[in-house]
Amino acid sequence: MMKVALLCTECGSRNYTTESEHKERLVLKKYCRTCNRHTTHKSSI
């Protein structure tokens, strides 16, 4: 397991961290406090 940061695709801020066993990129829809709305977040692998 490795820790990965989730980056907002709109503003680029790192809002969340998670653990992942997979080498592929995670793409999740999460709330961004900077954008003040739900946006797509991608892992920083």
PDBQT receptor file of N, H, CA, C and O in Angstrom, charges set to zero:
ATOM      1  N   MET A   1       0.840  -1.181   0.000  1.00  0.00    +0.000 N 
ATOM      2  CA  MET A   1       0.000   0.000   0.000  1.00  0.00    +0.000 C 
ATOM      3  C   MET A   1       0.882   1.240   0.000  1.00  0.00    +0.000 C 
ATOM      4  O   MET A   1       1.921   1.289   0.658  1.00  0.00    +0.000 OA
ATOM      5  N   MET A   2       0.445   2.227  -0.745  1.00  0.00    +0.000 N 
ATOM      6  H   MET A   2      -0.399   2.188  -1.279  1.00  0.00    +0.000 HD
ATOM      7  CA  MET A   2       1.160   3.497  -0.750  1.00  0.00    +0.000 C 
ATOM      8  C   MET A   2       0.163   4.639  -0.649  1.00  0.00    +0.000 C 
ATOM      9  O   MET A   2      -0.968   4.536  -1.126  1.00  0.00    +0.000 OA
ATOM     10  N   LYS A   3       0.588   5.717  -0.031  1.00  0.00    +0.000 N 
ATOM     11  H   LYS A   3       1.506   5.800   0.356  1.00  0.00    +0.000 HD
ATOM     12  CA  LYS A   3      -0.268   6.884   0.110  1.00  0.00    +0.000 C 
ATOM     13  C   LYS A   3      -0.200   7.718  -1.159  1.00  0.00    +0.000 C 
ATOM     14  O   LYS A   3       0.878   7.934  -1.714  1.00  0.00    +0.000 OA
ATOM     15  N   VAL A   4      -1.354   8.185  -1.615  1.00  0.00    +0.000 N 
ATOM     16  H   VAL A   4      -2.229   8.011  -1.164  1.00  0.00    +0.000 HD
ATOM     17  CA  VAL A   4      -1.409   9.066  -2.773  1.00  0.00    +0.000 C 
ATOM     18  C   VAL A   4      -2.256  10.279  -2.422  1.00  0.00    +0.000 C 
ATOM     19  O   VAL A   4      -3.217  10.178  -1.659  1.00  0.00    +0.000 OA
ATOM     20  N   ALA A   5      -1.897  11.412  -2.977  1.00  0.00    +0.000 N 
ATOM     21  H   ALA A   5      -1.117  11.494  -3.597  1.00  0.00    +0.000 HD
ATOM     22  CA  ALA A   5      -2.659  12.643  -2.789  1.00  0.00    +0.000 C 
ATOM     23  C   ALA A   5      -3.623  12.789  -3.950  1.00  0.00    +0.000 C 
ATOM     24  O   ALA A   5      -3.298  12.440  -5.084  1.00  0.00    +0.000 OA
ATOM     25  N   LEU A   6      -4.810  13.305  -3.666  1.00  0.00    +0.000 N 
ATOM     26  H   LEU A   6      -5.074  13.589  -2.745  1.00  0.00    +0.000 HD
ATOM     27  CA  LEU A   6      -5.795  13.565  -4.713  1.00  0.00    +0.000 C 
ATOM     28  C   LEU A   6      -5.793  15.051  -5.025  1.00  0.00    +0.000 C 
ATOM     29  O   LEU A   6      -6.007  15.883  -4.144  1.00  0.00    +0.000 OA
ATOM     30  N   LEU A   7      -5.546  15.377  -6.295  1.00  0.00    +0.000 N 
ATOM     31  H   LEU A   7      -5.372  14.701  -7.011  1.00  0.00    +0.000 HD
ATOM     32  CA  LEU A   7      -5.455  16.764  -6.742  1.00  0.00    +0.000 C 
ATOM     33  C   LEU A   7      -6.728  17.175  -7.465  1.00  0.00    +0.000 C 
ATOM     34  O   LEU A   7      -7.257  16.423  -8.285  1.00  0.00    +0.000 OA
ATOM     35  N   CYS A   8      -7.213  18.361  -7.161  1.00  0.00    +0.000 N 
ATOM     36  H   CYS A   8      -6.784  18.971  -6.495  1.00  0.00    +0.000 HD
ATOM     37  CA  CYS A   8      -8.369  18.911  -7.866  1.00  0.00    +0.000 C 
ATOM     38  C   CYS A   8      -7.948  19.274  -9.283  1.00  0.00    +0.000 C 
ATOM     39  O   CYS A   8      -6.918  19.918  -9.480  1.00  0.00    +0.000 OA
ATOM     40  N   THR A   9      -8.741  18.865 -10.271  1.00  0.00    +0.000 N 
ATOM     41  H   THR A   9      -9.578  18.342 -10.111  1.00  0.00    +0.000 HD
ATOM     42  CA  THR A   9      -8.391  19.169 -11.661  1.00  0.00    +0.000 C 
ATOM     43  C   THR A   9      -8.691  20.619 -12.018  1.00  0.00    +0.000 C 
ATOM     44  O   THR A   9      -8.168  21.117 -13.014  1.00  0.00    +0.000 OA
ATOM     45  N   GLU A  10      -9.508  21.305 -11.245  1.00  0.00    +0.000 N 
ATOM     46  H   GLU A  10      -9.933  20.900 -10.435  1.00  0.00    +0.000 HD
ATOM     47  CA  GLU A  10      -9.864  22.700 -11.522  1.00  0.00    +0.000 C 
ATOM     48  C   GLU A  10      -8.793  23.664 -11.000  1.00  0.00    +0.000 C 
ATOM     49  O   GLU A  10      -8.288  24.500 -11.748  1.00  0.00    +0.000 OA
ATOM     50  N   CYS A  11      -8.450  23.542  -9.704  1.00  0.00    +0.000 N 
ATOM     51  H   CYS A  11      -8.860  22.862  -9.096  1.00  0.00    +0.000 HD
ATOM     52  CA  CYS A  11      -7.531  24.510  -9.092  1.00  0.00    +0.000 C 
ATOM     53  C   CYS A  11      -6.165  23.922  -8.752  1.00  0.00    +0.000 C 
ATOM     54  O   CYS A  11      -5.217  24.673  -8.522  1.00  0.00    +0.000 OA
ATOM     55  N   GLY A  12      -6.044  22.591  -8.716  1.00  0.00    +0.000 N 
ATOM     56  H   GLY A  12      -6.814  21.981  -8.903  1.00  0.00    +0.000 HD
ATOM     57  CA  GLY A  12      -4.763  21.947  -8.455  1.00  0.00    +0.000 C 
ATOM     58  C   GLY A  12      -4.415  21.773  -6.990  1.00  0.00    +0.000 C 
ATOM     59  O   GLY A  12      -3.300  21.353  -6.678  1.00  0.00    +0.000 OA
ATOM     60  N   SER A  13      -5.329  22.080  -6.079  1.00  0.00    +0.000 N 
ATOM     61  H   SER A  13      -6.234  22.420  -6.333  1.00  0.00    +0.000 HD
ATOM     62  CA  SER A  13      -5.017  21.929  -4.661  1.00  0.00    +0.000 C 
ATOM     63  C   SER A  13      -5.129  20.469  -4.241  1.00  0.00    +0.000 C 
ATOM     64  O   SER A  13      -5.935  19.711  -4.782  1.00  0.00    +0.000 OA
ATOM     65  N   ARG A  14      -4.307  20.089  -3.269  1.00  0.00    +0.000 N 
ATOM     66  H   ARG A  14      -3.652  20.704  -2.830  1.00  0.00    +0.000 HD
ATOM     67  CA  ARG A  14      -4.313  18.723  -2.738  1.00  0.00    +0.000 C 
ATOM     68  C   ARG A  14      -5.240  18.689  -1.547  1.00  0.00    +0.000 C 
ATOM     69  O   ARG A  14      -4.877  19.139  -0.460  1.00  0.00    +0.000 OA
ATOM     70  N   ASN A  15      -6.439  18.157  -1.741  1.00  0.00    +0.000 N 
ATOM     71  H   ASN A  15      -6.734  17.792  -2.624  1.00  0.00    +0.000 HD
ATOM     72  CA  ASN A  15      -7.456  18.183  -0.706  1.00  0.00    +0.000 C 
ATOM     73  C   ASN A  15      -7.552  16.892   0.082  1.00  0.00    +0.000 C 
ATOM     74  O   ASN A  15      -7.926  16.928   1.254  1.00  0.00    +0.000 OA
ATOM     75  N   TYR A  16      -7.233  15.766  -0.507  1.00  0.00    +0.000 N 
ATOM     76  H   TYR A  16      -6.929  15.737  -1.459  1.00  0.00    +0.000 HD
ATOM     77  CA  TYR A  16      -7.436  14.467   0.127  1.00  0.00    +0.000 C 
ATOM     78  C   TYR A  16      -6.215  13.585  -0.059  1.00  0.00    +0.000 C 
ATOM     79  O   TYR A  16      -5.462  13.745  -1.020  1.00  0.00    +0.000 OA
ATOM     80  N   THR A  17      -6.023  12.650   0.870  1.00  0.00    +0.000 N 
ATOM     81  H   THR A  17      -6.635  12.520   1.650  1.00  0.00    +0.000 HD
ATOM     82  CA  THR A  17      -5.027  11.605   0.716  1.00  0.00    +0.000 C 
ATOM     83  C   THR A  17      -5.726  10.267   0.925  1.00  0.00    +0.000 C 
ATOM     84  O   THR A  17      -6.695  10.173   1.678  1.00  0.00    +0.000 OA
ATOM     85  N   THR A  18      -5.230   9.245   0.259  1.00  0.00    +0.000 N 
ATOM     86  H   THR A  18      -4.443   9.322  -0.352  1.00  0.00    +0.000 HD
ATOM     87  CA  THR A  18      -5.794   7.909   0.381  1.00  0.00    +0.000 C 
ATOM     88  C   THR A  18      -4.695   6.893   0.157  1.00  0.00    +0.000 C 
ATOM     89  O   THR A  18      -3.610   7.236  -0.313  1.00  0.00    +0.000 OA
ATOM     90  N   GLU A  19      -4.970   5.650   0.490  1.00  0.00    +0.000 N 
ATOM     91  H   GLU A  19      -5.851   5.371   0.872  1.00  0.00    +0.000 HD
ATOM     92  CA  GLU A  19      -4.013   4.578   0.253  1.00  0.00    +0.000 C 
ATOM     93  C   GLU A  19      -4.486   3.744  -0.926  1.00  0.00    +0.000 C 
ATOM     94  O   GLU A  19      -5.680   3.484  -1.074  1.00  0.00    +0.000 OA
ATOM     95  N   SER A  20      -3.543   3.325  -1.767  1.00  0.00    +0.000 N 
ATOM     96  H   SER A  20      -2.572   3.537  -1.647  1.00  0.00    +0.000 HD
ATOM     97  CA  SER A  20      -3.894   2.578  -2.960  1.00  0.00    +0.000 C 
ATOM     98  C   SER A  20      -2.869   1.480  -3.204  1.00  0.00    +0.000 C 
ATOM     99  O   SER A  20      -1.678   1.665  -2.956  1.00  0.00    +0.000 OA
ATOM    100  N   GLU A  21      -3.335   0.344  -3.690  1.00  0.00    +0.000 N 
ATOM    101  H   GLU A  21      -4.302   0.193  -3.892  1.00  0.00    +0.000 HD
ATOM    102  CA  GLU A  21      -2.453  -0.754  -4.066  1.00  0.00    +0.000 C 
ATOM    103  C   GLU A  21      -2.230  -0.793  -5.569  1.00  0.00    +0.000 C 
ATOM    104  O   GLU A  21      -1.352  -1.514  -6.044  1.00  0.00    +0.000 OA
ATOM    105  N   HIS A  22      -3.002  -0.036  -6.316  1.00  0.00    +0.000 N 
ATOM    106  H   HIS A  22      -3.715   0.550  -5.930  1.00  0.00    +0.000 HD
ATOM    107  CA  HIS A  22      -2.975  -0.082  -7.774  1.00  0.00    +0.000 C 
ATOM    108  C   HIS A  22      -2.022   0.962  -8.341  1.00  0.00    +0.000 C 
ATOM    109  O   HIS A  22      -1.828   2.029  -7.759  1.00  0.00    +0.000 OA
ATOM    110  N   LYS A  23      -1.441   0.640  -9.472  1.00  0.00    +0.000 N 
ATOM    111  H   LYS A  23      -1.600  -0.226  -9.945  1.00  0.00    +0.000 HD
ATOM    112  CA  LYS A  23      -0.526   1.560 -10.140  1.00  0.00    +0.000 C 
ATOM    113  C   LYS A  23      -1.255   2.570 -11.025  1.00  0.00    +0.000 C 
ATOM    114  O   LYS A  23      -0.693   3.610 -11.370  1.00  0.00    +0.000 OA
ATOM    115  N   GLU A  24      -2.505   2.269 -11.395  1.00  0.00    +0.000 N 
ATOM    116  H   GLU A  24      -2.961   1.425 -11.115  1.00  0.00    +0.000 HD
ATOM    117  CA  GLU A  24      -3.233   3.195 -12.265  1.00  0.00    +0.000 C 
ATOM    118  C   GLU A  24      -3.762   4.380 -11.469  1.00  0.00    +0.000 C 
ATOM    119  O   GLU A  24      -3.867   4.322 -10.243  1.00  0.00    +0.000 OA
ATOM    120  N   ARG A  25      -4.090   5.444 -12.173  1.00  0.00    +0.000 N 
ATOM    121  H   ARG A  25      -4.005   5.491 -13.168  1.00  0.00    +0.000 HD
ATOM    122  CA  ARG A  25      -4.572   6.668 -11.543  1.00  0.00    +0.000 C 
ATOM    123  C   ARG A  25      -6.000   6.519 -11.054  1.00  0.00    +0.000 C 
ATOM    124  O   ARG A  25      -6.851   5.950 -11.738  1.00  0.00    +0.000 OA
ATOM    125  N   LEU A  26      -6.248   7.034  -9.868  1.00  0.00    +0.000 N 
ATOM    126  H   LEU A  26      -5.557   7.496  -9.312  1.00  0.00    +0.000 HD
ATOM    127  CA  LEU A  26      -7.606   7.105  -9.338  1.00  0.00    +0.000 C 
ATOM    128  C   LEU A  26      -8.255   8.382  -9.833  1.00  0.00    +0.000 C 
ATOM    129  O   LEU A  26      -7.613   9.431  -9.877  1.00  0.00    +0.000 OA
ATOM    130  N   VAL A  27      -9.516   8.302 -10.205  1.00  0.00    +0.000 N 
ATOM    131  H   VAL A  27     -10.038   7.450 -10.169  1.00  0.00    +0.000 HD
ATOM    132  CA  VAL A  27     -10.279   9.488 -10.588  1.00  0.00    +0.000 C 
ATOM    133  C   VAL A  27     -11.586   9.436  -9.811  1.00  0.00    +0.000 C 
ATOM    134  O   VAL A  27     -12.420   8.557 -10.029  1.00  0.00    +0.000 OA
ATOM    135  N   LEU A  28     -11.752  10.394  -8.898  1.00  0.00    +0.000 N 
ATOM    136  H   LEU A  28     -11.075  11.108  -8.720  1.00  0.00    +0.000 HD
ATOM    137  CA  LEU A  28     -12.925  10.443  -8.038  1.00  0.00    +0.000 C 
ATOM    138  C   LEU A  28     -13.553  11.827  -8.079  1.00  0.00    +0.000 C 
ATOM    139  O   LEU A  28     -12.871  12.819  -8.337  1.00  0.00    +0.000 OA
ATOM    140  N   LYS A  29     -14.839  11.889  -7.826  1.00  0.00    +0.000 N 
ATOM    141  H   LYS A  29     -15.393  11.084  -7.616  1.00  0.00    +0.000 HD
ATOM    142  CA  LYS A  29     -15.523  13.169  -7.727  1.00  0.00    +0.000 C 
ATOM    143  C   LYS A  29     -15.667  13.488  -6.241  1.00  0.00    +0.000 C 
ATOM    144  O   LYS A  29     -16.396  12.804  -5.524  1.00  0.00    +0.000 OA
ATOM    145  N   LYS A  30     -14.965  14.534  -5.779  1.00  0.00    +0.000 N 
ATOM    146  H   LYS A  30     -14.373  15.090  -6.362  1.00  0.00    +0.000 HD
ATOM    147  CA  LYS A  30     -14.928  14.906  -4.372  1.00  0.00    +0.000 C 
ATOM    148  C   LYS A  30     -15.205  16.405  -4.229  1.00  0.00    +0.000 C 
ATOM    149  O   LYS A  30     -15.173  17.151  -5.207  1.00  0.00    +0.000 OA
ATOM    150  N   TYR A  31     -15.477  16.830  -2.991  1.00  0.00    +0.000 N 
ATOM    151  H   TYR A  31     -15.503  16.224  -2.196  1.00  0.00    +0.000 HD
ATOM    152  CA  TYR A  31     -15.728  18.243  -2.718  1.00  0.00    +0.000 C 
ATOM    153  C   TYR A  31     -14.405  18.976  -2.557  1.00  0.00    +0.000 C 
ATOM    154  O   TYR A  31     -13.524  18.526  -1.825  1.00  0.00    +0.000 OA
ATOM    155  N   CYS A  32     -14.269  20.096  -3.234  1.00  0.00    +0.000 N 
ATOM    156  H   CYS A  32     -14.985  20.462  -3.828  1.00  0.00    +0.000 HD
ATOM    157  CA  CYS A  32     -13.085  20.942  -3.132  1.00  0.00    +0.000 C 
ATOM    158  C   CYS A  32     -13.454  22.202  -2.361  1.00  0.00    +0.000 C 
ATOM    159  O   CYS A  32     -14.344  22.947  -2.772  1.00  0.00    +0.000 OA
ATOM    160  N   ARG A  33     -12.772  22.440  -1.245  1.00  0.00    +0.000 N 
ATOM    161  H   ARG A  33     -12.049  21.834  -0.911  1.00  0.00    +0.000 HD
ATOM    162  CA  ARG A  33     -13.055  23.628  -0.437  1.00  0.00    +0.000 C 
ATOM    163  C   ARG A  33     -12.609  24.910  -1.128  1.00  0.00    +0.000 C 
ATOM    164  O   ARG A  33     -13.201  25.967  -0.909  1.00  0.00    +0.000 OA
ATOM    165  N   THR A  34     -11.584  24.830  -1.951  1.00  0.00    +0.000 N 
ATOM    166  H   THR A  34     -11.104  23.971  -2.128  1.00  0.00    +0.000 HD
ATOM    167  CA  THR A  34     -11.095  26.011  -2.660  1.00  0.00    +0.000 C 
ATOM    168  C   THR A  34     -12.078  26.437  -3.746  1.00  0.00    +0.000 C 
ATOM    169  O   THR A  34     -12.367  27.625  -3.885  1.00  0.00    +0.000 OA
ATOM    170  N   CYS A  35     -12.594  25.479  -4.516  1.00  0.00    +0.000 N 
ATOM    171  H   CYS A  35     -12.359  24.514  -4.403  1.00  0.00    +0.000 HD
ATOM    172  CA  CYS A  35     -13.555  25.772  -5.585  1.00  0.00    +0.000 C 
ATOM    173  C   CYS A  35     -14.980  25.922  -5.040  1.00  0.00    +0.000 C 
ATOM    174  O   CYS A  35     -15.848  26.486  -5.707  1.00  0.00    +0.000 OA
ATOM    175  N   ASN A  36     -15.215  25.416  -3.833  1.00  0.00    +0.000 N 
ATOM    176  H   ASN A  36     -14.510  24.957  -3.291  1.00  0.00    +0.000 HD
ATOM    177  CA  ASN A  36     -16.519  25.475  -3.175  1.00  0.00    +0.000 C 
ATOM    178  C   ASN A  36     -17.589  24.685  -3.919  1.00  0.00    +0.000 C 
ATOM    179  O   ASN A  36     -18.752  25.088  -3.952  1.00  0.00    +0.000 OA
ATOM    180  N   ARG A  37     -17.194  23.546  -4.524  1.00  0.00    +0.000 N 
ATOM    181  H   ARG A  37     -16.250  23.218  -4.498  1.00  0.00    +0.000 HD
ATOM    182  CA  ARG A  37     -18.133  22.667  -5.232  1.00  0.00    +0.000 C 
ATOM    183  C   ARG A  37     -17.478  21.312  -5.461  1.00  0.00    +0.000 C 
ATOM    184  O   ARG A  37     -16.288  21.140  -5.198  1.00  0.00    +0.000 OA
ATOM    185  N   HIS A  38     -18.254  20.352  -5.948  1.00  0.00    +0.000 N 
ATOM    186  H   HIS A  38     -19.221  20.492  -6.161  1.00  0.00    +0.000 HD
ATOM    187  CA  HIS A  38     -17.742  19.030  -6.268  1.00  0.00    +0.000 C 
ATOM    188  C   HIS A  38     -17.021  19.080  -7.600  1.00  0.00    +0.000 C 
ATOM    189  O   HIS A  38     -17.564  19.567  -8.591  1.00  0.00    +0.000 OA
ATOM    190  N   THR A  39     -15.795  18.574  -7.623  1.00  0.00    +0.000 N 
ATOM    191  H   THR A  39     -15.354  18.178  -6.817  1.00  0.00    +0.000 HD
ATOM    192  CA  THR A  39     -14.985  18.553  -8.840  1.00  0.00    +0.000 C 
ATOM    193  C   THR A  39     -14.321  17.177  -8.959  1.00  0.00    +0.000 C 
ATOM    194  O   THR A  39     -14.364  16.372  -8.029  1.00  0.00    +0.000 OA
ATOM    195  N   THR A  40     -13.718  16.927 -10.100  1.00  0.00    +0.000 N 
ATOM    196  H   THR A  40     -13.683  17.581 -10.855  1.00  0.00    +0.000 HD
ATOM    197  CA  THR A  40     -12.975  15.690 -10.333  1.00  0.00    +0.000 C 
ATOM    198  C   THR A  40     -11.608  15.816  -9.688  1.00  0.00    +0.000 C 
ATOM    199  O   THR A  40     -10.930  16.832  -9.842  1.00  0.00    +0.000 OA
ATOM    200  N   HIS A  41     -11.205  14.773  -8.960  1.00  0.00    +0.000 N 
ATOM    201  H   HIS A  41     -11.756  13.948  -8.835  1.00  0.00    +0.000 HD
ATOM    202  CA  HIS A  41      -9.885  14.721  -8.330  1.00  0.00    +0.000 C 
ATOM    203  C   HIS A  41      -9.138  13.518  -8.894  1.00  0.00    +0.000 C 
ATOM    204  O   HIS A  41      -9.711  12.438  -9.035  1.00  0.00    +0.000 OA
ATOM    205  N   LYS A  42      -7.862  13.702  -9.216  1.00  0.00    +0.000 N 
ATOM    206  H   LYS A  42      -7.396  14.579  -9.101  1.00  0.00    +0.000 HD
ATOM    207  CA  LYS A  42      -7.027  12.635  -9.746  1.00  0.00    +0.000 C 
ATOM    208  C   LYS A  42      -5.862  12.397  -8.797  1.00  0.00    +0.000 C 
ATOM    209  O   LYS A  42      -5.391  13.320  -8.133  1.00  0.00    +0.000 OA
ATOM    210  N   SER A  43      -5.400  11.144  -8.738  1.00  0.00    +0.000 N 
ATOM    211  H   SER A  43      -5.783  10.394  -9.278  1.00  0.00    +0.000 HD
ATOM    212  CA  SER A  43      -4.267  10.826  -7.886  1.00  0.00    +0.000 C 
ATOM    213  C   SER A  43      -2.988  11.380  -8.488  1.00  0.00    +0.000 C 
ATOM    214  O   SER A  43      -2.886  11.566  -9.701  1.00  0.00    +0.000 OA
ATOM    215  N   SER A  44      -2.027  11.639  -7.637  1.00  0.00    +0.000 N 
ATOM    216  H   SER A  44      -2.110  11.488  -6.652  1.00  0.00    +0.000 HD
ATOM    217  CA  SER A  44      -0.782  12.284  -8.060  1.00  0.00    +0.000 C 
ATOM    218  C   SER A  44       0.333  11.283  -8.328  1.00  0.00    +0.000 C 
ATOM    219  O   SER A  44       1.500  11.581  -8.074  1.00  0.00    +0.000 OA
ATOM    220  N   ILE A  45      -0.003  10.108  -8.834  1.00  0.00    +0.000 N 
ATOM    221  H   ILE A  45      -0.951   9.866  -9.040  1.00  0.00    +0.000 HD
ATOM    222  CA  ILE A  45       0.999   9.088  -9.142  1.00  0.00    +0.000 C 
ATOM    223  C   ILE A  45       1.716   9.453 -10.422  1.00  0.00    +0.000 C 
ATOM    224  O   ILE A  45       2.603   8.722 -10.863  1.00  0.00    +0.000 OA
TER     225      ILE A  45
